[in-house]
Amino acid sequence: MQREQLADFLRRRRAAIRPTEVGLADNGIRRTVGLRREEVAMLAGMSVDYVVRLEQGRSSQPSAQLLAALARALRLSDDERDHLFHLAGHQPPPATGVARLARAGLLRVLDLLGDTPALVMSDLGEVLAQNRAGLLVAGDQRGRTGDCRYLVYRWFTEPATRAAHPPEEHDQQARQLVADLRATAGRRSGDEEVSGLIGRLAAASDEFRYRWAEHEVAVRRADRKTLLHPRVGRLRMDCETLMTPDQGQMLLVFTPADDETRERLALLMVVGVEEFADPAG
């Protein structure tokens, strides 16, 4: 672990980011160039004291999970993220792991969307990042482990996941999830991460086996869906999907499909985050 180099790199990256780039207000009265340490700590989900110790070169070795959180908070590019891992004495995540870190460019777009709900997903349906509006609409989708990271797995193995959608949309949602997974499997032929997920799903769900055998293929593009939100009721949302060139990650942007949803979404933005059930599974 190269403590002094790590400390210098973190200080410089923190100073290079404007608050507005990460969705924070900039009132123009700031003695600190770039982000404050408290803001980095909040964005990364760690204590301010640990951020201070990292920047002063007197911390213990950070874990790979903590480094990934810092990379997201500081909006590091892929090269900068790998450099961060090297300085901390870790090998950068392998190819399959890199896909689980939202790309810096997508994170910047996410921040710029403001009160428009949006999230970044991997091509297997794992949520990698959400903006505040996305968190309010869909609940916190991050931090799951194992196969439960993937929406398609939860859909076919956890009945509670479907409660976020009206029954009349269940069939379409199931078909879409399987067709999208089929497209990913074709694109990533021979990938053990994909084939393993499909095998475990087939073992766990009769419905998945039936739908998989239908061999429908469709990459997620745009659709309309209804979310049954526990606080504001039905939200009819248009979902636009923007793919990265390698189709490894996607940005999902949700906009109200009618005036009633627009009003309910505006109310949700005002009342803010409180404890509520996860409406998107």
C-alpha positions in Angstrom: 0.0 0.0 0.0 1.4 3.4 -1.1 -0.1 5.6 1.7 1.4 8.9 0.7 0.6 8.5 -3.0 -2.9 7.3 -2.2 -3.4 10.3 0.1 -2.2 12.7 -2.6 -4.4 11.1 -5.3 -7.5 11.3 -3.1 -6.9 14.9 -2.2 -6.4 16.0 -5.8 -9.4 14.1 -7.1 -11.6 15.6 -4.4 -10.4 19.1 -5.2 -11.1 18.5 -8.9 -14.9 17.9 -8.5 -17.5 20.6 -8.4 -20.4 19.9 -6.1 -22.9 20.2 -8.9 -21.2 17.3 -10.7 -22.3 15.0 -8.0 -25.8 16.5 -7.4 -24.9 18.8 -4.5 -25.9 22.4 -4.2 -23.2 25.0 -4.6 -24.1 28.2 -2.8 -20.9 29.9 -3.9 -19.6 30.4 -0.4 -17.1 27.6 -0.1 -13.6 27.8 1.5 -12.8 24.3 0.1 -11.8 23.8 -3.5 -13.9 21.0 -4.9 -15.8 18.7 -2.5 -15.5 18.8 1.3 -14.4 15.7 3.1 -17.8 15.5 4.7 -19.4 15.4 1.2 -17.0 12.6 0.0 -17.8 10.6 3.2 -21.6 11.0 2.6 -21.3 10.0 -1.1 -19.1 7.0 -0.3 -21.1 5.9 2.7 -18.2 6.0 5.2 -17.1 8.0 8.2 -15.6 11.4 7.8 -12.8 10.3 10.2 -11.7 7.6 7.8 -11.7 9.9 4.8 -9.5 12.3 6.9 -7.1 9.4 7.8 -6.9 8.3 4.1 -6.0 11.8 3.0 -3.4 12.1 5.7 -1.7 8.8 4.8 -2.4 7.2 8.2 -5.2 4.8 7.5 -5.4 1.1 7.6 -5.6 -0.6 4.2 -9.0 0.1 2.7 -11.1 -2.9 1.4 -11.9 -3.4 -2.2 -15.5 -2.6 -1.4 -14.6 0.7 0.2 -12.3 1.6 -2.8 -15.2 0.9 -5.2 -17.4 3.3 -3.1 -14.7 6.0 -3.3 -14.3 5.5 -7.0 -18.0 6.1 -7.4 -18.1 9.1 -5.1 -15.1 10.8 -6.8 -16.4 9.9 -10.3 -13.1 8.2 -11.3 -12.6 7.1 -14.8 -11.8 3.4 -15.4 -8.0 4.2 -15.5 -8.2 6.3 -12.4 -10.2 3.6 -10.6 -7.6 1.0 -11.4 -4.8 3.4 -10.2 -6.7 3.8 -6.9 -6.8 0.1 -6.4 -3.1 -0.3 -7.2 -2.1 2.5 -4.7 -4.2 0.8 -2.0 -2.4 -2.5 -2.6 -5.2 -4.3 -4.4 -5.6 -5.7 -7.8 -8.2 -3.9 -9.8 -11.5 -5.8 -10.3 -11.4 -8.4 -13.1 -13.5 -7.9 -16.2 -16.6 -9.3 -14.6 -16.1 -7.1 -11.5 -15.5 -3.9 -13.4 -19.0 -4.1 -14.9 -20.3 -3.7 -11.3 -18.7 -0.2 -11.0 -20.8 2.4 -12.8 -18.9 4.3 -15.4 -17.9 7.8 -14.4 -19.6 9.3 -17.5 -22.9 7.6 -16.6 -22.6 8.8 -13.0 -22.2 12.4 -14.2 -25.3 12.1 -16.4 -27.1 10.6 -13.5 -26.3 13.7 -11.3 -27.4 16.1 -14.1 -30.8 14.6 -14.3 -31.8 16.1 -11.0 -35.5 15.3 -10.2 -35.8 12.9 -13.1 -35.6 9.4 -11.7 -32.7 7.4 -13.2 -30.4 4.6 -12.4 -27.4 2.8 -13.9 -27.6 -1.0 -14.4 -25.3 -3.7 -15.6 -26.3 -5.8 -18.6 -27.4 -8.5 -16.2 -29.8 -6.2 -14.4 -27.8 -5.3 -11.3 -28.4 -1.7 -10.1 -25.0 0.0 -9.9 -26.0 3.6 -9.1 -29.2 5.7 -8.5 -29.8 9.4 -8.3 -31.9 10.8 -5.4 -35.1 10.7 -7.5 -34.5 7.1 -8.5 -34.0 6.2 -4.9 -37.3 7.8 -4.0 -39.2 6.0 -6.7 -37.6 2.6 -6.6 -36.1 2.3 -3.1 -32.4 1.5 -2.6 -31.6 -1.2 -5.1 -27.8 -1.3 -4.3 -25.8 -3.4 -1.9 -27.4 -6.8 -2.6 -25.1 -9.9 -2.8 -25.1 -13.1 -4.7 -27.8 -13.8 -7.4 -30.2 -11.4 -5.6 -28.2 -8.6 -7.2 -30.1 -9.4 -10.4 -33.7 -8.3 -10.9 -34.4 -11.3 -13.2 -33.4 -13.6 -10.4 -35.5 -11.9 -7.8 -38.5 -11.8 -10.1 -38.6 -15.6 -10.5 -37.5 -16.5 -7.0 -38.9 -13.9 -4.6 -42.7 -13.4 -5.0 -42.6 -10.1 -3.1 -40.7 -8.5 -6.0 -43.8 -8.7 -8.2 -45.9 -6.7 -5.7 -44.4 -3.5 -7.0 -46.2 -4.0 -10.3 -49.9 -4.5 -11.0 -50.9 -8.2 -11.9 -51.8 -7.3 -15.4 -48.2 -6.3 -16.2 -46.5 -9.4 -14.6 -46.5 -11.5 -17.8 -45.0 -8.7 -19.9 -42.4 -7.9 -17.3 -41.4 -11.6 -17.0 -41.1 -11.9 -20.8 -39.0 -8.8 -21.1 -36.6 -9.9 -18.4 -36.1 -13.3 -19.9 -35.7 -11.9 -23.5 -33.2 -9.4 -22.3 -31.2 -12.1 -20.5 -31.3 -14.2 -23.6 -29.8 -11.3 -25.6 -27.1 -10.8 -23.0 -26.3 -14.6 -23.1 -25.9 -14.5 -26.9 -23.6 -11.4 -26.7 -21.5 -12.9 -23.9 -21.4 -16.5 -25.2 -19.2 -18.7 -23.0 -19.2 -16.2 -20.1 -19.4 -18.3 -16.9 -21.1 -15.5 -15.0 -24.0 -15.5 -17.4 -24.3 -19.2 -17.9 -24.1 -19.8 -14.1 -26.9 -17.4 -13.5 -29.1 -19.0 -16.1 -28.4 -22.5 -14.7 -29.3 -21.4 -11.2 -32.5 -19.7 -12.4 -33.5 -22.8 -14.3 -33.0 -24.9 -11.2 -35.0 -22.6 -9.0 -38.0 -21.7 -11.2 -40.3 -23.8 -13.3 -41.7 -20.6 -14.9 -38.2 -19.4 -15.9 -37.5 -22.7 -17.5 -40.7 -22.5 -19.5 -40.0 -18.9 -20.6 -36.4 -19.6 -21.4 -37.4 -22.4 -23.7 -39.6 -20.0 -25.7 -36.3 -18.4 -26.9 -37.5 -14.8 -27.1 -34.8 -12.2 -27.6 -35.2 -8.5 -27.1 -32.7 -5.9 -25.8 -34.2 -3.5 -23.3 -34.8 -0.2 -25.2 -37.9 1.7 -24.1 -41.2 0.7 -22.4 -44.0 1.9 -20.2 -44.5 0.4 -16.8 -46.6 1.0 -13.7 -45.0 1.1 -10.2 -47.2 0.6 -7.1 -45.5 3.0 -4.8 -46.2 2.6 -1.1 -46.4 6.3 -0.4 -48.0 8.0 -3.5 -49.7 5.1 -5.2 -49.6 4.2 -8.9 -46.9 5.7 -11.0 -47.2 5.2 -14.8 -43.7 5.8 -16.1 -42.1 5.8 -19.5 -38.6 4.2 -19.3 -35.9 5.1 -21.8 -32.8 3.0 -21.9 -29.4 4.3 -23.1 -26.7 1.6 -23.6 -23.0 2.1 -23.5 -21.2 1.2 -26.8 -20.2 -2.2 -25.5 -23.7 -2.8 -24.1 -22.1 -3.6 -20.7 -24.0 -0.9 -18.8 -27.2 1.1 -19.4 -28.8 4.3 -18.1 -32.5 4.0 -17.4 -34.4 7.3 -17.3 -38.0 7.4 -16.0 -40.4 10.1 -17.0 -44.1 10.5 -16.0 -46.5 9.0 -18.6 -49.5 11.2 -17.5 -50.4 14.3 -15.5 -51.5 12.3 -12.4 -48.1 10.6 -12.2 -46.3 13.9 -12.8 -48.2 15.4 -9.8 -47.5 12.3 -7.6 -43.8 12.4 -8.5 -43.5 16.1 -7.7 -45.1 15.3 -4.3 -42.6 12.5 -3.7 -39.7 14.8 -4.4 -41.0 17.2 -1.8 -41.6 14.8 1.0 -38.2 13.2 0.6 -36.8 9.9 1.9 -38.4 8.1 4.7 -38.5 4.4 5.6 -40.7 2.5 3.1 -40.9 -0.9 1.5 -38.8 -1.5 -1.6 -41.3 -0.9 -4.4 -39.2 -2.2 -7.2 -38.1 -5.4 -5.6 
